[in-house]
Amino acid sequence: MEECFQRLTAHLSAALPEEDDGSVEDQLGRYFTARMTFFQENPVYQPIFCEAVISPPARLFEQIQARRKAFDALTISTLKHLLRQLPLRTDITMEEVVDLFRQFQDFINAQAQASSMPARKCFALRDAQCRRLLTVLLYGVTERGDRYGY
């Protein structure tokens, strides 16, 4: 499991440029595409990742959290990078958005855990849901107006 998270984190770090001048949607797309590409190229890690993220055994929860710390930090760093490019509503902080993102992930993971569909299909659906909910989250917490084009 540790190797899975180390390799995934390294893959994402290499695939995502530090200075990305693309739109937020393009950057978000690159993140999820890089993540899906990693699992297509390394299918052995997909069930390990799913088990650790979607349904970690309670007795191993702390150990799993420790091993995925760098991955989680990269994900949150990527989210914050996107948020810095958008005008947040004045009544919402970046940390609140991060917390909402984590709650969305927990919700999606709970749905995936309860699903009876095949693992690969469930994983692809979960990834698509994460991407969609993150888009909804980003544009549900940002200022609206013609100035920003949405």
CYANA upper distance limits for C-alpha pairs under 8 A (distance plus 0.5 A):
  1 MET  CA      5 PHE  CA      7.03
  1 MET  CA     48 ILE  CA      6.62
  1 MET  CA     49 PHE  CA      7.86
  1 MET  CA     52 ALA  CA      8.22
  1 MET  CA     64 ILE  CA      8.46
  1 MET  CA     67 ARG  CA      8.11
  2 GLU  CA      6 GLN  CA      6.64
  2 GLU  CA     67 ARG  CA      5.91
  2 GLU  CA     68 ARG  CA      7.81
  3 GLU  CA      7 ARG  CA      6.45
  4 CYS  CA      8 LEU  CA      6.52
  4 CYS  CA     45 TYR  CA      6.26
  4 CYS  CA     48 ILE  CA      7.74
  4 CYS  CA     49 PHE  CA      7.50
  5 PHE  CA      9 THR  CA      6.41
  5 PHE  CA     49 PHE  CA      8.09
  5 PHE  CA     67 ARG  CA      7.48
  5 PHE  CA     68 ARG  CA      6.27
  5 PHE  CA     70 ALA  CA      8.38
  5 PHE  CA     71 PHE  CA      6.80
  6 GLN  CA     10 ALA  CA      6.63
  6 GLN  CA     68 ARG  CA      8.44
  6 GLN  CA     70 ALA  CA      8.21
  6 GLN  CA     71 PHE  CA      7.99
  7 ARG  CA     11 HIS  CA      6.51
  8 LEU  CA     12 LEU  CA      6.66
  8 LEU  CA     35 ARG  CA      7.97
  8 LEU  CA     38 PHE  CA      7.23
  8 LEU  CA     71 PHE  CA      7.98
  9 THR  CA     13 SER  CA      6.54
  9 THR  CA     70 ALA  CA      7.46
  9 THR  CA     71 PHE  CA      5.70
  9 THR  CA     74 LEU  CA      7.73
 10 ALA  CA     14 ALA  CA      6.63
 11 HIS  CA     15 ALA  CA      6.56
 11 HIS  CA     34 ALA  CA      8.09
 11 HIS  CA     38 PHE  CA      7.43
 12 LEU  CA     16 LEU  CA      6.49
 12 LEU  CA     31 TYR  CA      7.68
 12 LEU  CA     34 ALA  CA      6.68
 12 LEU  CA     35 ARG  CA      7.12
 13 SER  CA     17 PRO  CA      8.17
 13 SER  CA     74 LEU  CA      8.29
 15 ALA  CA     31 TYR  CA      8.45
 15 ALA  CA     34 ALA  CA      6.83
 16 LEU  CA     30 ARG  CA      7.61
 16 LEU  CA     31 TYR  CA      7.30
 16 LEU  CA     34 ALA  CA      8.42
 20 ASP  CA     27 GLN  CA      7.71
 22 GLY  CA     26 ASP  CA      6.33
 22 GLY  CA     27 GLN  CA      6.68
 23 SER  CA     27 GLN  CA      6.74
 24 VAL  CA     28 LEU  CA      6.53
 24 VAL  CA     82 LEU  CA      6.60
 24 VAL  CA     85 GLN  CA      7.99
 25 GLU  CA     29 GLY  CA      6.54
 25 GLU  CA    135 THR  CA      8.33
 26 ASP  CA     30 ARG  CA      6.70
 27 GLN  CA     31 TYR  CA      6.86
 27 GLN  CA     82 LEU  CA      8.36
 28 LEU  CA     32 PHE  CA      6.95
 28 LEU  CA    131 ARG  CA      8.16
 29 GLY  CA     33 THR  CA      6.41
 30 ARG  CA     34 ALA  CA      6.41
 31 TYR  CA     35 ARG  CA      6.73
 32 PHE  CA     36 MET  CA      6.60
 32 PHE  CA    127 ASP  CA      8.00
 32 PHE  CA    131 ARG  CA      7.54
 33 THR  CA     37 THR  CA      6.44
 34 ALA  CA     38 PHE  CA      6.67
 35 ARG  CA     39 PHE  CA      7.18
 36 MET  CA     40 GLN  CA      6.70
 36 MET  CA    127 ASP  CA      8.47
 37 THR  CA     41 GLU  CA      6.57
 38 PHE  CA     42 ASN  CA      6.38
 39 PHE  CA     43 PRO  CA      5.59
 39 PHE  CA     44 VAL  CA      8.34
 39 PHE  CA     45 TYR  CA      7.10
 39 PHE  CA     46 GLN  CA      6.30
 42 ASN  CA     46 GLN  CA      7.95
 43 PRO  CA     47 PRO  CA      8.45
 44 VAL  CA     48 ILE  CA      8.00
 45 TYR  CA     49 PHE  CA      6.50
 46 GLN  CA     50 CYS  CA      6.59
 47 PRO  CA     51 GLU  CA      6.47
 47 PRO  CA    119 ALA  CA      8.13
 48 ILE  CA     52 ALA  CA      6.65
 49 PHE  CA     53 VAL  CA      6.44
 50 CYS  CA     54 ILE  CA      5.74
 50 CYS  CA     55 SER  CA      7.59
 50 CYS  CA    123 PHE  CA      7.97
 51 GLU  CA     55 SER  CA      5.55
 51 GLU  CA     56 PRO  CA      6.01
 52 ALA  CA     56 PRO  CA      5.13
 52 ALA  CA     57 PRO  CA      8.38
 52 ALA  CA     64 ILE  CA      7.01
 53 VAL  CA    109 ASN  CA      7.83
 54 ILE  CA    109 ASN  CA      5.32
 54 ILE  CA    110 ALA  CA      7.35
 54 ILE  CA    112 ALA  CA      7.42
 54 ILE  CA    113 GLN  CA      6.57
 55 SER  CA    109 ASN  CA      8.18
 55 SER  CA    113 GLN  CA      6.86
 56 PRO  CA     60 LEU  CA      7.43
 56 PRO  CA     61 PHE  CA      6.55
 56 PRO  CA     64 ILE  CA      7.97
 57 PRO  CA     61 PHE  CA      6.67
 60 LEU  CA     64 ILE  CA      6.57
 61 PHE  CA     65 GLN  CA      6.65
 62 GLU  CA     66 ALA  CA      6.78
 63 GLN  CA     67 ARG  CA      6.84
 64 ILE  CA     68 ARG  CA      6.73
 65 GLN  CA     69 LYS  CA      6.54
 68 ARG  CA     72 ASP  CA      6.62
 69 LYS  CA     73 ALA  CA      6.56
 70 ALA  CA     74 LEU  CA      6.66
 71 PHE  CA     75 THR  CA      6.73
 72 ASP  CA     76 ILE  CA      6.66
 73 ALA  CA     77 SER  CA      6.44
 74 LEU  CA     78 THR  CA      6.55
 75 THR  CA     79 LEU  CA      6.76
 76 ILE  CA     80 LYS  CA      6.61
 76 ILE  CA     98 VAL  CA      7.55
 77 SER  CA     81 HIS  CA      6.59
 78 THR  CA     82 LEU  CA      6.85
 79 LEU  CA     83 LEU  CA      6.68
 79 LEU  CA     98 VAL  CA      8.02
 80 LYS  CA     84 ARG  CA      6.63
 80 LYS  CA     94 MET  CA      7.73
 80 LYS  CA     98 VAL  CA      8.31
 81 HIS  CA     85 GLN  CA      7.46
 82 LEU  CA     86 LEU  CA      7.51
 83 LEU  CA     87 PRO  CA      8.20
 83 LEU  CA     88 LEU  CA      7.93
 83 LEU  CA     94 MET  CA      7.75
 83 LEU  CA    138 LEU  CA      7.97
 86 LEU  CA    142 THR  CA      7.11
 87 PRO  CA    142 THR  CA      6.04
 87 PRO  CA    143 GLU  CA      6.34
 88 LEU  CA     92 ILE  CA      7.21
 88 LEU  CA     93 THR  CA      7.97
 88 LEU  CA     94 MET  CA      8.32
 88 LEU  CA    141 VAL  CA      6.54
 88 LEU  CA    142 THR  CA      4.91
 88 LEU  CA    143 GLU  CA      6.48
 89 ARG  CA     93 THR  CA      8.47
 89 ARG  CA    141 VAL  CA      6.44
 89 ARG  CA    142 THR  CA      5.67
 89 ARG  CA    143 GLU  CA      5.78
 92 ILE  CA     96 GLU  CA      6.87
 92 ILE  CA     97 VAL  CA      7.74
 92 ILE  CA    141 VAL  CA      7.66
 93 THR  CA     97 VAL  CA      7.02
 94 MET  CA     98 VAL  CA      6.80
 95 GLU  CA     99 ASP  CA      6.65
 96 GLU  CA    100 LEU  CA      6.64
 97 VAL  CA    101 PHE  CA      6.58
 97 VAL  CA    137 LEU  CA      8.27
 97 VAL  CA    141 VAL  CA      8.20
 98 VAL  CA    102 ARG  CA      6.82
 99 ASP  CA    103 GLN  CA      6.80
100 LEU  CA    104 PHE  CA      6.64
100 LEU  CA    137 LEU  CA      8.44
101 PHE  CA    105 GLN  CA      6.72
101 PHE  CA    134 LEU  CA      7.50
101 PHE  CA    137 LEU  CA      7.84
102 ARG  CA    106 ASP  CA      6.68
103 GLN  CA    107 PHE  CA      6.71
104 PHE  CA    108 ILE  CA      6.70
104 PHE  CA    130 CYS  CA      8.30
104 PHE  CA    133 LEU  CA      7.66
105 GLN  CA    109 ASN  CA      6.47
105 GLN  CA    130 CYS  CA      7.32
106 ASP  CA    110 ALA  CA      6.58
107 PHE  CA    111 GLN  CA      6.82
108 ILE  CA    112 ALA  CA      6.69
108 ILE  CA    126 ARG  CA      7.11
108 ILE  CA    129 GLN  CA      7.65
108 ILE  CA    130 CYS  CA      7.63
109 ASN  CA    113 GLN  CA      6.56
109 ASN  CA    126 ARG  CA      7.96
110 ALA  CA    114 ALA  CA      6.83
111 GLN  CA    115 SER  CA      6.74
112 ALA  CA    122 CYS  CA      6.97
112 ALA  CA    123 PHE  CA      8.37
112 ALA  CA    126 ARG  CA      7.10
115 SER  CA    122 CYS  CA      7.87
117 MET  CA    121 LYS  CA      7.17
117 MET  CA    122 CYS  CA      6.40
118 PRO  CA    122 CYS  CA      6.49
119 ALA  CA    123 PHE  CA      6.49
120 ARG  CA    124 ALA  CA      6.78
121 LYS  CA    125 LEU  CA      6.63
122 CYS  CA    126 ARG  CA      6.47
123 PHE  CA    127 ASP  CA      6.64
124 ALA  CA    128 ALA  CA      6.71
125 LEU  CA    129 GLN  CA      6.57
126 ARG  CA    130 CYS  CA      6.62
127 ASP  CA    131 ARG  CA      6.75
128 ALA  CA    132 ARG  CA      6.63
129 GLN  CA    133 LEU  CA      6.42
130 CYS  CA    134 LEU  CA      6.48
131 ARG  CA    135 THR  CA      6.80
132 ARG  CA    136 VAL  CA      6.77
133 LEU  CA    137 LEU  CA      6.41
134 LEU  CA    138 LEU  CA      6.53
135 THR  CA    139 TYR  CA      6.77
136 VAL  CA    140 GLY  CA      6.20
137 LEU  CA    141 VAL  CA      6.78
138 LEU  CA    142 THR  CA      6.94
144 ARG  CA    148 TYR  CA      7.63
144 ARG  CA    150 TYR  CA      7.10
145 GLY  CA    149 GLY  CA      7.36
145 GLY  CA    150 TYR  CA      6.89
146 ASP  CA    150 TYR  CA      6.81
